[in-house]
Amino acid sequence: MDNIVIFGAPGSGKGTYSAALVEHFGYAHISTGDVLRGEIKADTELGRIAKGYMDQGQLIPDELIIDMLANVYDSKKGSKGVIFDGFPRTIAQAEALKEMLTKRGEKMSVTLNLVVSEEELMRRLLLRAEIEGRADDNEETIKKRFEVYHNQTSPLIEWFRNEGVLAEFTYGGSKEEMISNIIKKVESL
Ligand code: ADP
């Protein structure tokens, strides 16, 4: 089974490129952000806890997200592969993912790191705010999410590099070009 991590700052296009990979390869998609928004909508206990963090642009505590992820992963058993979108976001989550996969006789295939300038990220998120109206897409929360990304999430790039799974894709202005480069990489796995 292919276990692909799609990684990048808020607004880097993780959802968009995940959708392209799902369409091309028929993978299952696990977006922790989408799962959490589903929990909020269903007004579950996890959803109520998660909302407080998400509205502030903060990360949900590792233990909660790790348990949730393992359950969702097991529900995708038997698929050709899985795309992890929005997970891991901390070193502890990355270690937990590695352990979870090893326990199941699996391993990380690749991490696709989406590199996009901060200016472009902000432009996209403010645009998305107008179109989708996501509660955490306002300027103040976006700034907080960038800060959290820089402090807690971006150190993972080094972690992935040490694991020998890092592949970087720098956005040069075209979504189609990114999709084709990413597909080529995944085909070569
Ligand atoms: P974005 O990448 O634009 O920030 P997401 O939908 O991936 O959007 O995440 C939205 C919010 O959901 C995050 O700001 C965070 O509060 C929460 N979240 C998502 N994934 C995780 C995770 N792996 N660990 C902790 N919190 C998470």
Residues whose N, C-alpha, C, O or C-beta is under 5 A from the ligand:
A	BS01	ADP	A9 P10 G11 T32 G33 D34 Y53 M54 G57 Q58 L59 I60 I65 G86 F87 P88 R89
